[in-house]
Amino acid sequence: MKTEDIKGLADSDLVEKVKEARAELFNLRFQLATGQLDNPGRIKTVKKDIARLLTELRARELSASRDAAAS
């Protein structure tokens, strides 16, 4: 998932995407443990996607708190 795509999402959509990505990461780790994982590089990609999503959520929280403090 690209940064431009993430910035275009609403807050509720970001939270939902984080939940979906964490579930996918769990499933990938489970497949890795059982020897059924075809593409181990996918784990790294999903972890980075989660980090991007959480970073955007945190940036929005910080900007909202700055705006509230400035008022």
C-alpha positions in Angstrom: 0.0 0.0 0.0 1.4 3.4 -1.0 1.6 6.5 1.2 -0.7 8.4 -1.2 -3.4 5.8 -0.9 -3.1 5.8 2.9 -3.4 9.6 3.2 -6.6 9.5 1.1 -8.4 7.2 3.6 -10.6 8.2 6.4 -9.7 7.5 10.1 -12.1 4.7 10.4 -10.8 3.1 7.2 -7.3 3.3 8.5 -8.2 1.5 11.7 -10.0 -1.2 9.6 -7.0 -1.6 7.3 -4.7 -2.0 10.4 -7.0 -4.8 11.7 -7.0 -6.5 8.3 -3.2 -6.2 8.0 -2.6 -7.6 11.5 -5.0 -10.5 10.7 -3.1 -11.2 7.4 0.2 -11.1 9.3 -1.0 -13.6 11.8 -2.1 -15.9 9.0 1.2 -15.5 7.2 3.1 -16.4 10.4 0.9 -19.4 10.9 1.6 -20.5 7.3 5.3 -20.0 7.9 5.2 -22.2 11.0 3.4 -25.0 9.3 5.5 -24.8 6.2 2.8 -23.7 3.8 4.0 -20.2 3.0 4.8 -19.7 -0.6 6.2 -16.1 -0.5 8.1 -15.3 2.8 8.8 -11.8 1.5 5.1 -11.0 2.0 5.6 -10.9 5.8 8.0 -8.0 5.4 5.7 -6.2 3.1 2.7 -6.6 5.5 4.7 -5.4 8.5 5.8 -2.3 6.6 2.2 -1.6 5.6 1.1 -1.8 9.2 3.8 0.6 10.2 2.7 3.1 7.4 -0.9 2.9 8.6 0.0 3.4 12.2 2.3 6.3 11.3 -0.5 8.1 9.5 -2.9 7.5 12.3 -0.4 8.9 14.8 0.3 11.9 12.6 -3.4 12.7 12.4 -3.7 12.4 16.2 -0.8 14.8 16.7 -2.2 17.3 14.2 -5.6 17.2 15.9 -4.1 17.8 19.3 -2.0 20.7 18.0 -5.1 22.2 16.4 -7.1 21.8 19.6 -4.2 23.4 21.7 -4.0 26.3 19.3 -7.7 27.1 19.6 
